[in-house]
């Protein structure tokens, strides 16, 4: 993957996140409240799970790309 592709992917991620905030501000506040209530270990586990899922998606994309 080229640097331009990585920048494009990051831009798409930021744009999609912005749309979520714009479309569902109340739900975002609720989700942030849940995240604030998690312990450090729980938040760390959630972070590792999200990173693993993202890497798995990149692997699948590489197989088809």
mmCIF file of the N, C-alpha and C atoms, coordinates in Angstrom:
data_MODEL
# 
_entry.id   MODEL 
# 
loop_
_atom_site.group_PDB 
_atom_site.id 
_atom_site.type_symbol 
_atom_site.label_atom_id 
_atom_site.label_alt_id 
_atom_site.label_comp_id 
_atom_site.label_asym_id 
_atom_site.label_entity_id 
_atom_site.label_seq_id 
_atom_site.pdbx_PDB_ins_code 
_atom_site.Cartn_x 
_atom_site.Cartn_y 
_atom_site.Cartn_z 
_atom_site.occupancy 
_atom_site.B_iso_or_equiv 
_atom_site.pdbx_formal_charge 
_atom_site.auth_seq_id 
_atom_site.auth_comp_id 
_atom_site.auth_asym_id 
_atom_site.auth_atom_id 
_atom_site.pdbx_PDB_model_num 
ATOM 1   N N  . UNK A 1 1  ? 0.857   -1.182  0.000  1.00 0.00 ? 1  UNK A N  1 
ATOM 2   C CA . UNK A 1 1  ? 0.000   0.000   0.000  1.00 0.00 ? 1  UNK A CA 1 
ATOM 3   C C  . UNK A 1 1  ? 0.894   1.234   0.000  1.00 0.00 ? 1  UNK A C  1 
ATOM 4   N N  . UNK A 1 2  ? 0.530   2.203   -0.776 1.00 0.00 ? 2  UNK A N  1 
ATOM 5   C CA . UNK A 1 2  ? 1.318   3.421   -0.888 1.00 0.00 ? 2  UNK A CA 1 
ATOM 6   C C  . UNK A 1 2  ? 0.984   4.390   0.247  1.00 0.00 ? 2  UNK A C  1 
ATOM 7   N N  . UNK A 1 3  ? 1.841   5.386   0.385  1.00 0.00 ? 3  UNK A N  1 
ATOM 8   C CA . UNK A 1 3  ? 1.597   6.427   1.391  1.00 0.00 ? 3  UNK A CA 1 
ATOM 9   C C  . UNK A 1 3  ? 0.307   7.170   1.055  1.00 0.00 ? 3  UNK A C  1 
ATOM 10  N N  . UNK A 1 4  ? 0.072   7.409   -0.225 1.00 0.00 ? 4  UNK A N  1 
ATOM 11  C CA . UNK A 1 4  ? -1.159  8.091   -0.630 1.00 0.00 ? 4  UNK A CA 1 
ATOM 12  C C  . UNK A 1 4  ? -2.385  7.271   -0.238 1.00 0.00 ? 4  UNK A C  1 
ATOM 13  N N  . UNK A 1 5  ? -2.293  5.965   -0.360 1.00 0.00 ? 5  UNK A N  1 
ATOM 14  C CA . UNK A 1 5  ? -3.402  5.095   0.043  1.00 0.00 ? 5  UNK A CA 1 
ATOM 15  C C  . UNK A 1 5  ? -3.648  5.154   1.537  1.00 0.00 ? 5  UNK A C  1 
ATOM 16  N N  . UNK A 1 6  ? -2.570  5.188   2.309  1.00 0.00 ? 6  UNK A N  1 
ATOM 17  C CA . UNK A 1 6  ? -2.718  5.291   3.768  1.00 0.00 ? 6  UNK A CA 1 
ATOM 18  C C  . UNK A 1 6  ? -3.342  6.627   4.167  1.00 0.00 ? 6  UNK A C  1 
ATOM 19  N N  . UNK A 1 7  ? -2.918  7.686   3.519  1.00 0.00 ? 7  UNK A N  1 
ATOM 20  C CA . UNK A 1 7  ? -3.485  9.011   3.818  1.00 0.00 ? 7  UNK A CA 1 
ATOM 21  C C  . UNK A 1 7  ? -4.959  9.047   3.435  1.00 0.00 ? 7  UNK A C  1 
ATOM 22  N N  . UNK A 1 8  ? -5.294  8.448   2.295  1.00 0.00 ? 8  UNK A N  1 
ATOM 23  C CA . UNK A 1 8  ? -6.693  8.393   1.873  1.00 0.00 ? 8  UNK A CA 1 
ATOM 24  C C  . UNK A 1 8  ? -7.537  7.591   2.864  1.00 0.00 ? 8  UNK A C  1 
ATOM 25  N N  . UNK A 1 9  ? -6.990  6.467   3.343  1.00 0.00 ? 9  UNK A N  1 
ATOM 26  C CA . UNK A 1 9  ? -7.714  5.643   4.308  1.00 0.00 ? 9  UNK A CA 1 
ATOM 27  C C  . UNK A 1 9  ? -7.921  6.397   5.620  1.00 0.00 ? 9  UNK A C  1 
ATOM 28  N N  . UNK A 1 10 ? -6.906  7.118   6.069  1.00 0.00 ? 10 UNK A N  1 
ATOM 29  C CA . UNK A 1 10 ? -7.030  7.912   7.291  1.00 0.00 ? 10 UNK A CA 1 
ATOM 30  C C  . UNK A 1 10 ? -8.067  9.019   7.113  1.00 0.00 ? 10 UNK A C  1 
ATOM 31  N N  . UNK A 1 11 ? -8.062  9.666   5.955  1.00 0.00 ? 11 UNK A N  1 
ATOM 32  C CA . UNK A 1 11 ? -9.053  10.700  5.677  1.00 0.00 ? 11 UNK A CA 1 
ATOM 33  C C  . UNK A 1 11 ? -10.463 10.142  5.680  1.00 0.00 ? 11 UNK A C  1 
ATOM 34  N N  . UNK A 1 12 ? -10.646 8.972   5.100  1.00 0.00 ? 12 UNK A N  1 
ATOM 35  C CA . UNK A 1 12 ? -11.963 8.325   5.097  1.00 0.00 ? 12 UNK A CA 1 
ATOM 36  C C  . UNK A 1 12 ? -12.401 7.984   6.512  1.00 0.00 ? 12 UNK A C  1 
ATOM 37  N N  . UNK A 1 13 ? -11.486 7.475   7.317  1.00 0.00 ? 13 UNK A N  1 
ATOM 38  C CA . UNK A 1 13 ? -11.803 7.142   8.709  1.00 0.00 ? 13 UNK A CA 1 
ATOM 39  C C  . UNK A 1 13 ? -12.247 8.386   9.477  1.00 0.00 ? 13 UNK A C  1 
ATOM 40  N N  . UNK A 1 14 ? -11.535 9.479   9.329  1.00 0.00 ? 14 UNK A N  1 
ATOM 41  C CA . UNK A 1 14 ? -11.880 10.715  10.035 1.00 0.00 ? 14 UNK A CA 1 
ATOM 42  C C  . UNK A 1 14 ? -13.225 11.253  9.557  1.00 0.00 ? 14 UNK A C  1 
ATOM 43  N N  . UNK A 1 15 ? -13.463 11.190  8.244  1.00 0.00 ? 15 UNK A N  1 
ATOM 44  C CA . UNK A 1 15 ? -14.738 11.666  7.700  1.00 0.00 ? 15 UNK A CA 1 
ATOM 45  C C  . UNK A 1 15 ? -15.904 10.827  8.230  1.00 0.00 ? 15 UNK A C  1 
ATOM 46  N N  . UNK A 1 16 ? -15.745 9.513   8.267  1.00 0.00 ? 16 UNK A N  1 
ATOM 47  C CA . UNK A 1 16 ? -16.820 8.647   8.771  1.00 0.00 ? 16 UNK A CA 1 
ATOM 48  C C  . UNK A 1 16 ? -17.071 8.894   10.256 1.00 0.00 ? 16 UNK A C  1 
ATOM 49  N N  . UNK A 1 17 ? -16.012 9.076   11.012 1.00 0.00 ? 17 UNK A N  1 
ATOM 50  C CA . UNK A 1 17 ? -16.183 9.362   12.436 1.00 0.00 ? 17 UNK A CA 1 
ATOM 51  C C  . UNK A 1 17 ? -16.915 10.690  12.628 1.00 0.00 ? 17 UNK A C  1 
ATOM 52  N N  . UNK A 1 18 ? -16.563 11.678  11.832 1.00 0.00 ? 18 UNK A N  1 
ATOM 53  C CA . UNK A 1 18 ? -17.245 12.966  11.908 1.00 0.00 ? 18 UNK A CA 1 
ATOM 54  C C  . UNK A 1 18 ? -18.730 12.847  11.595 1.00 0.00 ? 18 UNK A C  1 
ATOM 55  N N  . UNK A 1 19 ? -19.066 12.018  10.613 1.00 0.00 ? 19 UNK A N  1 
ATOM 56  C CA . UNK A 1 19 ? -20.474 11.805  10.283 1.00 0.00 ? 19 UNK A CA 1 
ATOM 57  C C  . UNK A 1 19 ? -21.231 11.151  11.433 1.00 0.00 ? 19 UNK A C  1 
ATOM 58  N N  . UNK A 1 20 ? -20.575 10.232  12.136 1.00 0.00 ? 20 UNK A N  1 
ATOM 59  C CA . UNK A 1 20 ? -21.216 9.586   13.287 1.00 0.00 ? 20 UNK A CA 1 
ATOM 60  C C  . UNK A 1 20 ? -21.508 10.629  14.369 1.00 0.00 ? 20 UNK A C  1 
ATOM 61  N N  . UNK A 1 21 ? -20.525 11.495  14.657 1.00 0.00 ? 21 UNK A N  1 
ATOM 62  C CA . UNK A 1 21 ? -20.743 12.550  15.648 1.00 0.00 ? 21 UNK A CA 1 
ATOM 63  C C  . UNK A 1 21 ? -21.868 13.494  15.232 1.00 0.00 ? 21 UNK A C  1 
ATOM 64  N N  . UNK A 1 22 ? -21.917 13.825  13.950 1.00 0.00 ? 22 UNK A N  1 
ATOM 65  C CA . UNK A 1 22 ? -22.937 14.750  13.457 1.00 0.00 ? 22 UNK A CA 1 
ATOM 66  C C  . UNK A 1 22 ? -24.327 14.121  13.464 1.00 0.00 ? 22 UNK A C  1 
ATOM 67  N N  . UNK A 1 23 ? -24.414 12.858  13.117 1.00 0.00 ? 23 UNK A N  1 
ATOM 68  C CA . UNK A 1 23 ? -25.718 12.198  12.989 1.00 0.00 ? 23 UNK A CA 1 
ATOM 69  C C  . UNK A 1 23 ? -26.275 11.715  14.329 1.00 0.00 ? 23 UNK A C  1 
ATOM 70  N N  . UNK A 1 24 ? -25.398 11.309  15.249 1.00 0.00 ? 24 UNK A N  1 
ATOM 71  C CA . UNK A 1 24 ? -25.860 10.699  16.502 1.00 0.00 ? 24 UNK A CA 1 
ATOM 72  C C  . UNK A 1 24 ? -25.133 11.276  17.725 1.00 0.00 ? 24 UNK A C  1 
ATOM 73  N N  . UNK A 1 25 ? -25.231 12.574  17.966 1.00 0.00 ? 25 UNK A N  1 
ATOM 74  C CA . UNK A 1 25 ? -24.478 13.152  19.093 1.00 0.00 ? 25 UNK A CA 1 
ATOM 75  C C  . UNK A 1 25 ? -24.877 12.584  20.453 1.00 0.00 ? 25 UNK A C  1 
ATOM 76  N N  . UNK A 1 26 ? -26.148 12.298  20.650 1.00 0.00 ? 26 UNK A N  1 
ATOM 77  C CA . UNK A 1 26 ? -26.592 11.737  21.931 1.00 0.00 ? 26 UNK A CA 1 
ATOM 78  C C  . UNK A 1 26 ? -26.029 10.349  22.168 1.00 0.00 ? 26 UNK A C  1 
ATOM 79  N N  . UNK A 1 27 ? -26.040 9.529   21.129 1.00 0.00 ? 27 UNK A N  1 
ATOM 80  C CA . UNK A 1 27 ? -25.488 8.172   21.247 1.00 0.00 ? 27 UNK A CA 1 
ATOM 81  C C  . UNK A 1 27 ? -23.985 8.199   21.493 1.00 0.00 ? 27 UNK A C  1 
ATOM 82  N N  . UNK A 1 28 ? -23.302 9.164   20.869 1.00 0.00 ? 28 UNK A N  1 
ATOM 83  C CA . UNK A 1 28 ? -21.862 9.290   21.080 1.00 0.00 ? 28 UNK A CA 1 
ATOM 84  C C  . UNK A 1 28 ? -21.589 9.639   22.536 1.00 0.00 ? 28 UNK A C  1 
ATOM 85  N N  . UNK A 1 29 ? -22.379 10.554  23.112 1.00 0.00 ? 29 UNK A N  1 
ATOM 86  C CA . UNK A 1 29 ? -22.204 10.898  24.530 1.00 0.00 ? 29 UNK A CA 1 
ATOM 87  C C  . UNK A 1 29 ? -22.432 9.671   25.422 1.00 0.00 ? 29 UNK A C  1 
ATOM 88  N N  . UNK A 1 30 ? -23.455 8.878   25.099 1.00 0.00 ? 30 UNK A N  1 
ATOM 89  C CA . UNK A 1 30 ? -23.713 7.661   25.874 1.00 0.00 ? 30 UNK A CA 1 
ATOM 90  C C  . UNK A 1 30 ? -22.536 6.694   25.770 1.00 0.00 ? 30 UNK A C  1 
ATOM 91  N N  . UNK A 1 31 ? -22.016 6.517   24.563 1.00 0.00 ? 31 UNK A N  1 
ATOM 92  C CA . UNK A 1 31 ? -20.890 5.602   24.359 1.00 0.00 ? 31 UNK A CA 1 
ATOM 93  C C  . UNK A 1 31 ? -19.659 6.084   25.119 1.00 0.00 ? 31 UNK A C  1 
ATOM 94  N N  . UNK A 1 32 ? -19.414 7.393   25.099 1.00 0.00 ? 32 UNK A N  1 
ATOM 95  C CA . UNK A 1 32 ? -18.280 7.926   25.844 1.00 0.00 ? 32 UNK A CA 1 
ATOM 96  C C  . UNK A 1 32 ? -18.459 7.730   27.347 1.00 0.00 ? 32 UNK A C  1 
ATOM 97  N N  . UNK A 1 33 ? -19.702 7.828   27.817 1.00 0.00 ? 33 UNK A N  1 
ATOM 98  C CA . UNK A 1 33 ? -19.974 7.562   29.228 1.00 0.00 ? 33 UNK A CA 1 
ATOM 99  C C  . UNK A 1 33 ? -19.649 6.129   29.603 1.00 0.00 ? 33 UNK A C  1 
ATOM 100 N N  . UNK A 1 34 ? -19.996 5.211   28.717 1.00 0.00 ? 34 UNK A N  1 
ATOM 101 C CA . UNK A 1 34 ? -19.674 3.795   28.952 1.00 0.00 ? 34 UNK A CA 1 
ATOM 102 C C  . UNK A 1 34 ? -18.164 3.605   28.979 1.00 0.00 ? 34 UNK A C  1 
ATOM 103 N N  . UNK A 1 35 ? -17.459 4.227   28.045 1.00 0.00 ? 35 UNK A N  1 
ATOM 104 C CA . UNK A 1 35 ? -16.003 4.104   28.010 1.00 0.00 ? 35 UNK A CA 1 
ATOM 105 C C  . UNK A 1 35 ? -15.369 4.672   29.273 1.00 0.00 ? 35 UNK A C  1 
ATOM 106 N N  . UNK A 1 36 ? -15.906 5.790   29.767 1.00 0.00 ? 36 UNK A N  1 
ATOM 107 C CA . UNK A 1 36 ? -15.363 6.383   30.994 1.00 0.00 ? 36 UNK A CA 1 
ATOM 108 C C  . UNK A 1 36 ? -15.582 5.490   32.210 1.00 0.00 ? 36 UNK A C  1 
ATOM 109 N N  . UNK A 1 37 ? -16.629 4.670   32.171 1.00 0.00 ? 37 UNK A N  1 
ATOM 110 C CA . UNK A 1 37 ? -16.918 3.816   33.310 1.00 0.00 ? 37 UNK A CA 1 
ATOM 111 C C  . UNK A 1 37 ? -16.090 2.524   33.314 1.00 0.00 ? 37 UNK A C  1 
ATOM 112 N N  . UNK A 1 38 ? -15.409 2.227   32.221 1.00 0.00 ? 38 UNK A N  1 
ATOM 113 C CA . UNK A 1 38 ? -14.595 1.016   32.155 1.00 0.00 ? 38 UNK A CA 1 
ATOM 114 C C  . UNK A 1 38 ? -13.329 1.165   32.991 1.00 0.00 ? 38 UNK A C  1 
ATOM 115 N N  . UNK A 1 39 ? -12.879 0.051   33.528 1.00 0.00 ? 39 UNK A N  1 
ATOM 116 C CA . UNK A 1 39 ? -11.596 0.057   34.227 1.00 0.00 ? 39 UNK A CA 1 
ATOM 117 C C  . UNK A 1 39 ? -10.474 0.190   33.195 1.00 0.00 ? 39 UNK A C  1 
ATOM 118 N N  . UNK A 1 40 ? -9.263  0.449   33.679 1.00 0.00 ? 40 UNK A N  1 
ATOM 119 C CA . UNK A 1 40 ? -8.125  0.536   32.753 1.00 0.00 ? 40 UNK A CA 1 
ATOM 120 C C  . UNK A 1 40 ? -7.932  -0.774  32.018 1.00 0.00 ? 40 UNK A C  1 
ATOM 121 N N  . UNK A 1 41 ? -8.057  -1.879  32.731 1.00 0.00 ? 41 UNK A N  1 
ATOM 122 C CA . UNK A 1 41 ? -7.877  -3.191  32.099 1.00 0.00 ? 41 UNK A CA 1 
ATOM 123 C C  . UNK A 1 41 ? -8.964  -3.435  31.051 1.00 0.00 ? 41 UNK A C  1 
ATOM 124 N N  . UNK A 1 42 ? -10.189 -3.047  31.352 1.00 0.00 ? 42 UNK A N  1 
ATOM 125 C CA . UNK A 1 42 ? -11.271 -3.223  30.394 1.00 0.00 ? 42 UNK A CA 1 
ATOM 126 C C  . UNK A 1 42 ? -11.082 -2.378  29.153 1.00 0.00 ? 42 UNK A C  1 
ATOM 127 N N  . UNK A 1 43 ? -10.653 -1.133  29.354 1.00 0.00 ? 43 UNK A N  1 
ATOM 128 C CA . UNK A 1 43 ? -10.412 -0.242  28.225 1.00 0.00 ? 43 UNK A CA 1 
ATOM 129 C C  . UNK A 1 43 ? -9.230  -0.737  27.389 1.00 0.00 ? 43 UNK A C  1 
ATOM 130 N N  . UNK A 1 44 ? -8.199  -1.232  28.060 1.00 0.00 ? 44 UNK A N  1 
ATOM 131 C CA . UNK A 1 44 ? -7.047  -1.775  27.351 1.00 0.00 ? 44 UNK A CA 1 
ATOM 132 C C  . UNK A 1 44 ? -7.455  -2.997  26.528 1.00 0.00 ? 44 UNK A C  1 
ATOM 133 N N  . UNK A 1 45 ? -8.270  -3.859  27.114 1.00 0.00 ? 45 UNK A N  1 
ATOM 134 C CA . UNK A 1 45 ? -8.744  -5.038  26.385 1.00 0.00 ? 45 UNK A CA 1 
ATOM 135 C C  . UNK A 1 45 ? -9.574  -4.656  25.178 1.00 0.00 ? 45 UNK A C  1 
ATOM 136 N N  . UNK A 1 46 ? -10.436 -3.661  25.340 1.00 0.00 ? 46 UNK A N  1 
ATOM 137 C CA . UNK A 1 46 ? -11.239 -3.176  24.220 1.00 0.00 ? 46 UNK A CA 1 
ATOM 138 C C  . UNK A 1 46 ? -10.347 -2.599  23.127 1.00 0.00 ? 46 UNK A C  1 
ATOM 139 N N  . UNK A 1 47 ? -9.306  -1.879  23.524 1.00 0.00 ? 47 UNK A N  1 
ATOM 140 C CA . UNK A 1 47 ? -8.363  -1.320  22.556 1.00 0.00 ? 47 UNK A CA 1 
ATOM 141 C C  . UNK A 1 47 ? -7.626  -2.396  21.787 1.00 0.00 ? 47 UNK A C  1 
ATOM 142 N N  . UNK A 1 48 ? -7.164  -3.426  22.497 1.00 0.00 ? 48 UNK A N  1 
ATOM 143 C CA . UNK A 1 48 ? -6.480  -4.528  21.823 1.00 0.00 ? 48 UNK A CA 1 
ATOM 144 C C  . UNK A 1 48 ? -7.424  -5.269  20.876 1.00 0.00 ? 48 UNK A C  1 
ATOM 145 N N  . UNK A 1 49 ? -8.665  -5.462  21.301 1.00 0.00 ? 49 UNK A N  1 
ATOM 146 C CA . UNK A 1 49 ? -9.642  -6.146  20.445 1.00 0.00 ? 49 UNK A CA 1 
ATOM 147 C C  . UNK A 1 49 ? -9.912  -5.325  19.187 1.00 0.00 ? 49 UNK A C  1 
ATOM 148 N N  . UNK A 1 50 ? -10.051 -4.013  19.326 1.00 0.00 ? 50 UNK A N  1 
ATOM 149 C CA . UNK A 1 50 ? -10.290 -3.157  18.164 1.00 0.00 ? 50 UNK A CA 1 
ATOM 150 C C  . UNK A 1 50 ? -9.090  -3.174  17.231 1.00 0.00 ? 50 UNK A C  1 
ATOM 151 N N  . UNK A 1 51 ? -7.883  -3.130  17.792 1.00 0.00 ? 51 UNK A N  1 
ATOM 152 C CA . UNK A 1 51 ? -6.678  -3.170  16.962 1.00 0.00 ? 51 UNK A CA 1 
ATOM 153 C C  . UNK A 1 51 ? -6.565  -4.498  16.224 1.00 0.00 ? 51 UNK A C  1 
ATOM 154 N N  . UNK A 1 52 ? -6.863  -5.598  16.910 1.00 0.00 ? 52 UNK A N  1 
ATOM 155 C CA . UNK A 1 52 ? -6.805  -6.917  16.274 1.00 0.00 ? 52 UNK A CA 1 
ATOM 156 C C  . UNK A 1 52 ? -7.834  -7.022  15.148 1.00 0.00 ? 52 UNK A C  1 
ATOM 157 N N  . UNK A 1 53 ? -9.026  -6.498  15.382 1.00 0.00 ? 53 UNK A N  1 
ATOM 158 C CA . UNK A 1 53 ? -10.065 -6.520  14.355 1.00 0.00 ? 53 UNK A CA 1 
ATOM 159 C C  . UNK A 1 53 ? -9.629  -5.689  13.146 1.00 0.00 ? 53 UNK A C  1 
ATOM 160 N N  . UNK A 1 54 ? -9.065  -4.528  13.385 1.00 0.00 ? 54 UNK A N  1 
ATOM 161 C CA . UNK A 1 54 ? -8.586  -3.681  12.292 1.00 0.00 ? 54 UNK A CA 1 
ATOM 162 C C  . UNK A 1 54 ? -7.482  -4.351  11.496 1.00 0.00 ? 54 UNK A C  1 
ATOM 163 N N  . UNK A 1 55 ? -6.544  -4.997  12.189 1.00 0.00 ? 55 UNK A N  1 
ATOM 164 C CA . UNK A 1 55 ? -5.482  -5.714  11.486 1.00 0.00 ? 55 UNK A CA 1 
ATOM 165 C C  . UNK A 1 55 ? -6.032  -6.886  10.684 1.00 0.00 ? 55 UNK A C  1 
ATOM 166 N N  . UNK A 1 56 ? -7.034  -7.563  11.233 1.00 0.00 ? 56 UNK A N  1 
ATOM 167 C CA . UNK A 1 56 ? -7.661  -8.667  10.496 1.00 0.00 ? 56 UNK A CA 1 
ATOM 168 C C  . UNK A 1 56 ? -8.335  -8.147  9.221  1.00 0.00 ? 56 UNK A C  1 
ATOM 169 N N  . UNK A 1 57 ? -9.004  -7.015  9.331  1.00 0.00 ? 57 UNK A N  1 
ATOM 170 C CA . UNK A 1 57 ? -9.630  -6.421  8.141  1.00 0.00 ? 57 UNK A CA 1 
ATOM 171 C C  . UNK A 1 57 ? -8.580  -6.040  7.098  1.00 0.00 ? 57 UNK A C  1 
ATOM 172 N N  . UNK A 1 58 ? -7.448  -5.492  7.549  1.00 0.00 ? 58 UNK A N  1 
ATOM 173 C CA . UNK A 1 58 ? -6.380  -5.165  6.617  1.00 0.00 ? 58 UNK A CA 1 
ATOM 174 C C  . UNK A 1 58 ? -5.834  -6.421  5.948  1.00 0.00 ? 58 UNK A C  1 
ATOM 175 N N  . UNK A 1 59 ? -5.728  -7.498  6.699  1.00 0.00 ? 59 UNK A N  1 
ATOM 176 C CA . UNK A 1 59 ? -5.273  -8.764  6.121  1.00 0.00 ? 59 UNK A CA 1 
ATOM 177 C C  . UNK A 1 59 ? -6.226  -9.290  5.066  1.00 0.00 ? 59 UNK A C  1 
ATOM 178 N N  . UNK A 1 60 ? -7.508  -9.217  5.363  1.00 0.00 ? 60 UNK A N  1 
ATOM 179 C CA . UNK A 1 60 ? -8.513  -9.669  4.394  1.00 0.00 ? 60 UNK A CA 1 
ATOM 180 C C  . UNK A 1 60 ? -8.471  -8.781  3.148  1.00 0.00 ? 60 UNK A C  1 
ATOM 181 N N  . UNK A 1 61 ? -8.327  -7.470  3.354  1.00 0.00 ? 61 UNK A N  1 
ATOM 182 C CA . UNK A 1 61 ? -8.251  -6.550  2.221  1.00 0.00 ? 61 UNK A CA 1 
ATOM 183 C C  . UNK A 1 61 ? -7.018  -6.851  1.363  1.00 0.00 ? 61 UNK A C  1 
ATOM 184 N N  . UNK A 1 62 ? -5.906  -7.202  2.011  1.00 0.00 ? 62 UNK A N  1 
ATOM 185 C CA . UNK A 1 62 ? -4.687  -7.516  1.270  1.00 0.00 ? 62 UNK A CA 1 
ATOM 186 C C  . UNK A 1 62 ? -4.864  -8.782  0.431  1.00 0.00 ? 62 UNK A C  1 
ATOM 187 N N  . UNK A 1 63 ? -5.650  -9.730  0.928  1.00 0.00 ? 63 UNK A N  1 
ATOM 188 C CA . UNK A 1 63 ? -5.890  -10.954 0.166  1.00 0.00 ? 63 UNK A CA 1 
ATOM 189 C C  . UNK A 1 63 ? -6.660  -10.690 -1.115 1.00 0.00 ? 63 UNK A C  1 
ATOM 190 N N  . UNK A 1 64 ? -7.572  -9.726  -1.060 1.00 0.00 ? 64 UNK A N  1 
ATOM 191 C CA . UNK A 1 64 ? -8.424  -9.441  -2.218 1.00 0.00 ? 64 UNK A CA 1 
ATOM 192 C C  . UNK A 1 64 ? -7.895  -8.279  -3.065 1.00 0.00 ? 64 UNK A C  1 
ATOM 193 N N  . UNK A 1 65 ? -6.869  -7.593  -2.576 1.00 0.00 ? 65 UNK A N  1 
ATOM 194 C CA . UNK A 1 65 ? -6.358  -6.422  -3.274 1.00 0.00 ? 65 UNK A CA 1 
ATOM 195 C C  . UNK A 1 65 ? -5.183  -6.767  -4.080 1.00 0.00 ? 65 UNK A C  1 
# 
